[in-house]
Amino acid sequence: MSIEVKKKKLRGSQIGFFIALIAYPLIQWGVFWFYVNVQTIALTFQEYTGETLRFVGLDNFIRIIPDVFFGGNATMFNAFKNSYHSILINLIILPLAIVSSYAFYKKVPCEKYFRVMFYMPNMISMVVLVMCFRFLFFNYPTTSFVGPIASVFNAMGFNVDWFDVVEKSNTIWPLIYTYCIWSGFGVNVIMICGNMQRIPQEITDYCKIDGVGFWRELWSMVIPLIMPTITVFVLNIIMGVFGFTYAPMFIAQSPGTDGQAYTLGWYIFNQVANGANTSLLISATTVGISWSIFMLPIILFSKWVLDKFTPEVYF
């Protein structure tokens, strides 16, 4: 009898322990994720009258969607359009990363040194890295503050203010592209190279015996074997439009004329940063929800297509 009572007490204490263990993360999830997101979605269906909020249905979406997606507002449309620069940037990085990773996989001379050098930008704080990058292009001769790359262009007769976004700039987006490719290249190389290391040695030995060349082996043998990893990368590239904020923000530091350097992430950030104005918060949340709804079918369709063309690989 005493043994049964002891077992019941032990079982009760275990339940209490597990409840206490999961209570904090559940409360945190409920407050900082569920409640915040429900309130955010609810805010898009309301309008601020100066004193209170009132329900207006889909009016905010009807007003915002033409501005964002169809050019009704030049600043918001530019922000929407510029967000997709992230896809183009990563579509440049991915093929370069695959070829470089394969070269490392083939044990080119000094491959460990190059791995470290490629990954080096990711070991430094993004703010510090951007400031170092900006310094290369600083061009302020009146203060004798000219970066090394700007000095070279000045010597060739091209006196360019690389960060001028007052008028239509021809330099700010090439700079952003250069920075993103330089800083993002290393992570892609390390991850893809790690996946290539799992390829069985017998496959590469077979290619060597048959005299298969570098490019033929990469295209016909290696890429199909790492295709599941590439599929994940492509999906991350498509979803990257949501997080493409800090590189343009830190490099341009001003959205410029008609938001020529804006992305939607940066636009929403600025609207929320001025959150004392409830109307701006409503505008930001409406843009964010509209953008998410617009991207969801694109992401799902992309995943469906990639799954269709991605072979099942086990090794």
SVG drawing of the C-alpha trace seen along z (x, -y; Angstrom):
<svg xmlns="http://www.w3.org/2000/svg" viewBox="-15 -71 64 73">
<polyline fill="none" stroke="black" stroke-width="0.4" points="0.0,0.0 2.8,-2.4 4.5,-1.6 1.5,-2.6 1.1,-5.9 4.7,-6.6 4.3,-5.9 1.4,-8.3 3.3,-11.1 6.2,-10.5 4.0,-10.7 2.4,-13.9 5.7,-15.5 6.9,-14.6 3.8,-16.2 4.4,-19.3 8.1,-19.4 7.2,-19.0 4.5,-21.7 7.0,-24.1 9.6,-23.2 7.4,-24.1 5.4,-26.9 8.0,-29.6 8.5,-28.8 4.8,-28.5 4.1,-31.8 6.9,-33.4 5.5,-31.9 2.0,-33.0 2.9,-36.6 5.7,-37.4 4.6,-35.3 0.9,-34.4 -0.4,-37.5 1.9,-39.9 1.0,-38.3 -2.7,-38.1 -2.7,-41.8 -0.6,-42.7 -3.1,-41.0 -6.0,-42.6 -4.4,-46.0 -4.5,-45.7 -8.3,-45.7 -8.5,-48.9 -8.1,-52.6 -6.8,-55.2 -9.2,-58.1 -6.9,-60.3 -8.2,-59.0 -9.4,-55.4 -9.2,-52.5 -12.2,-51.5 -12.8,-48.5 -12.7,-49.2 -12.5,-45.7 -10.3,-45.4 -10.0,-49.2 -6.3,-49.3 -5.4,-46.5 -7.5,-48.1 -5.6,-51.3 -2.1,-49.8 -1.9,-47.1 -2.0,-49.4 0.7,-51.6 3.0,-48.7 2.5,-46.3 1.3,-48.5 3.4,-51.7 0.7,-53.9 3.3,-55.2 6.8,-55.5 8.6,-55.1 6.6,-52.0 6.8,-50.4 10.6,-51.0 10.9,-49.3 8.9,-46.3 10.9,-46.1 14.3,-46.5 13.5,-43.7 13.9,-41.2 17.5,-42.3 18.3,-39.8 17.2,-36.9 19.5,-38.2 22.4,-38.6 22.1,-35.1 21.6,-33.6 25.0,-35.1 26.5,-33.8 25.2,-30.2 26.8,-29.1 30.1,-30.7 29.9,-29.0 29.2,-25.6 32.2,-25.9 34.5,-27.1 33.3,-24.4 34.0,-21.8 37.5,-23.2 38.1,-22.9 36.6,-19.4 39.2,-18.5 41.9,-19.7 43.3,-22.6 46.6,-24.1 46.1,-26.3 42.4,-25.3 42.3,-25.6 43.8,-29.1 41.1,-30.1 38.3,-28.6 39.4,-30.8 39.7,-33.9 36.3,-33.4 34.7,-32.8 36.5,-35.7 33.8,-38.4 31.3,-36.3 33.5,-36.3 33.2,-40.1 30.3,-42.1 28.1,-43.2 28.2,-46.9 32.0,-46.8 32.2,-45.0 29.9,-47.5 31.9,-50.5 35.1,-48.9 33.5,-48.4 32.2,-52.0 35.6,-53.3 37.0,-51.8 34.7,-54.1 34.6,-57.3 35.3,-60.2 35.5,-63.5 38.5,-65.4 37.7,-68.6 38.3,-66.8 41.2,-64.7 39.1,-61.6 39.3,-59.4 39.2,-55.6 41.7,-53.5 39.3,-52.4 37.9,-55.9 41.5,-57.2 42.1,-54.9 39.0,-56.1 39.9,-59.7 43.4,-59.1 41.7,-57.8 39.5,-60.9 36.3,-59.4 35.4,-61.6 32.3,-59.8 30.3,-60.2 29.4,-56.6 26.8,-57.1 24.9,-60.0 21.2,-59.1 19.7,-62.6 19.3,-62.1 18.9,-58.9 22.1,-57.0 24.0,-54.6 26.4,-53.5 24.5,-52.6 23.0,-49.3 26.3,-48.0 27.9,-48.8 25.2,-46.8 25.6,-43.9 29.4,-43.9 29.1,-43.9 26.5,-41.2 28.4,-38.9 31.7,-39.5 30.2,-39.0 27.8,-36.1 30.0,-34.0 31.9,-32.4 29.0,-30.8 27.7,-29.3 31.1,-27.8 31.6,-26.3 28.1,-24.7 28.2,-23.3 31.8,-22.1 30.7,-20.3 28.0,-18.5 30.4,-17.5 32.7,-15.9 29.9,-13.3 30.1,-12.1 31.5,-8.5 35.1,-8.3 34.2,-5.5 32.3,-7.9 35.2,-10.3 37.6,-7.3 35.3,-6.0 35.3,-9.4 39.1,-9.5 39.5,-6.0 37.2,-6.9 39.0,-10.2 36.0,-12.4 36.9,-16.1 36.4,-18.7 33.3,-20.3 31.7,-17.0 32.1,-15.5 30.7,-18.6 27.7,-18.7 26.9,-15.0 28.0,-13.5 28.4,-16.0 25.5,-18.4 22.9,-15.6 24.2,-14.2 24.0,-17.5 20.8,-18.6 18.8,-18.3 21.1,-20.8 20.9,-23.1 17.1,-22.9 17.2,-24.2 19.5,-27.0 17.1,-28.0 14.2,-28.1 16.2,-30.2 17.1,-32.5 13.4,-33.1 12.5,-33.6 15.5,-35.9 13.4,-38.8 11.8,-39.2 15.2,-39.7 16.9,-41.9 17.1,-45.0 20.4,-45.7 22.8,-45.7 21.0,-48.4 20.3,-50.3 23.9,-50.3 25.5,-51.0 23.1,-53.7 22.0,-55.0 19.3,-57.0 16.5,-55.7 17.1,-58.5 14.9,-60.0 11.6,-58.0 13.1,-55.3 15.6,-54.2 17.6,-52.4 14.6,-51.2 13.6,-47.6 10.2,-46.7 12.0,-45.4 13.7,-48.7 10.5,-50.6 8.6,-48.6 11.4,-49.1 11.3,-52.9 7.5,-53.0 7.7,-51.0 10.6,-53.1 8.3,-56.1 5.7,-54.1 4.4,-57.0 2.2,-57.6 -0.4,-54.7 -1.3,-55.3 2.3,-54.5 2.1,-51.2 -1.1,-50.3 0.5,-51.1 3.6,-49.0 1.6,-46.0 -0.7,-46.1 2.3,-46.2 4.0,-43.3 0.8,-41.1 0.1,-41.9 3.7,-41.1 3.5,-37.8 0.2,-36.8 1.8,-37.7 4.9,-35.6 3.3,-32.5 2.0,-31.0 5.3,-31.8 7.3,-30.0 4.9,-27.0 5.0,-26.7 8.8,-27.0 9.0,-24.2 6.6,-22.0 8.7,-22.5 12.0,-21.9 10.7,-18.7 9.6,-17.5 13.1,-17.9 15.1,-17.0 16.2,-13.3 16.1,-11.1 19.7,-10.8 21.0,-8.4 24.7,-7.9"/>
</svg>
